[in-house]
Amino acid sequence: MITNFPAVSRDEDLACFAIWEHGRSKEAEILSDLEKHFEILGVFRVYWSKEHYNSNIARLYENPETNNPFYKYNRKIGRPPFSFIIVRDKSPVFTYMKTVSGAIEAVNKNIIDRKNEYRKWFDKPYQIHSSCNFSEFSSQSALILGMEVLEETLNGGNKGRTIELEKDLEGAGGWQNWQELFDILNYSSHYLLLQGASLLSDRERIKRLDILCNSFQTFASIANVQQDLARPFSGTVNVSDQAYPINIRFTGDGYYPAPWEMDMLNRRVLEHGAYVPCAEDLFFSLLYHFTIHEKNISEHNFKTLSDLSNALSFDWFPSRRNWDYKGIGGVLSGYMQAKKYYYEKPMDREVSINTEVVKHLPKLVDIGLSATAQRKKKWKSAMKKMKHQLRSQFRKSK
């Protein structure tokens, strides 16, 4: 089974094409032309059910409204079946191009050129779809084919024949178990579980998922998250007929400093069948979370940090008796300064902020200030706070 997110190769590329209902009149010509330019690894005729038709479209095009009619793409896709083709390009030309959506994306020019050429063959627009890059290929091909069929195809086992598939996107009716979900995510999404591998040691005890990824909508569409449209980075995911709450944190959202979020994703490790932070990131990210996003640290959370610190030989980690926010703020500040991380305010307004710790952390607004200027700034802040407290006391006394 494919379990690792593959590195993009400069020597060859994988891509997928879809021929929608009104494009299939020229399917033979398209396949003939594809064969001239690429190695065709598999051709599939895919039938979607009426029940999940709309949701399939929304997820494929990364739209959060999976429960509402998705007319924009419904009209161009038409009725099933559609043809789905996997190709290998042995001489890719990687560049940046402006796509139909207006985004300027990293793409394989050879794939985009063929798609644009085929689209000229029809009066109706957009009758041919293709992935733009490997990231799109990995998510779309895994969702449409499933991991077993995709692996067999990439290994050359489905060449030279058209295979009929009566199936919706993976996870369309919910996931049978956690491993089925993580098998798809491990191939298709750059993510990690913020709680770490301990969450997965006994999957029956999972109550909630906290995810970090590079794109919350891509992750949500792959995992079939029923998103809260007011807060689309949260929702529920259905596993074994049970809905589990999920929070999707993503690079640039301020939940952690953006460079730290990117570093965590780059340093992630695979444990118990899912990606988690490396040991260093797990300890410091939990320390940050428990002391900044929560007002008080629980005994359970302190024990988690204490156990991790012992495993990492952090003999400087304080005992429960010596725990105080100024000291912990200093620990986090020292770590963040060494890594060149700066505190960022979370964009999710429902995330708590413990100012007693935050005030000790390095901030971008302090860059360029001398040590004297920073002390003066802190003094002014303390005086302002004292004046506010005195006014409050005066009002109460009246």
Salt bridges, closest charged atoms under 4 A:
GLU12 OE2 - ARG88 NE 3.44
GLU21 OE1 - HIS22 NE2 3.70
GLU21 OE2 - ARG79 NH2 2.91
GLU27 OE1 - ARG24 NE 3.10
GLU27 OE2 - ARG45 NH2 2.93
ASP33 OD2 - HIS37 ND1 3.62
ASP33 OD2 - ARG114 NH2 2.74
GLU39 OE1 - ARG88 NH1 3.00
GLU39 OE1 - LYS90 NZ 3.72
GLU39 OE2 - LYS159 NZ 2.38
GLU51 OE2 - HIS52 NE2 3.63
ASP113 OD2 - LYS109 NZ 2.77
GLU117 OE1 - LYS120 NZ 3.99
GLU164 OE2 - ARG45 NH1 3.74
GLU170 OE2 - LYS167 NZ 2.95
ASP210 OD2 - ARG208 NH2 2.41
ASP263 OD2 - ARG267 NH1 3.98
GLU280 OE2 - LYS339 NZ 3.37
ASP281 OD2 - ARG267 NE 2.82
GLU294 OE2 - HIS289 NE2 3.41
GLU299 OE2 - ARG320 NE 3.20
ASP307 OD2 - LYS303 NZ 2.82
ASP348 OD2 - ARG231 NH2 2.53
ASP348 OD2 - ARG249 NH1 2.93
GLU350 OE2 - ARG231 NE 3.64
GLU356 OE1 - LYS359 NZ 3.34
GLU356 OE2 - LYS385 NZ 3.81
ASP366 OD1 - LYS377 NZ 2.90
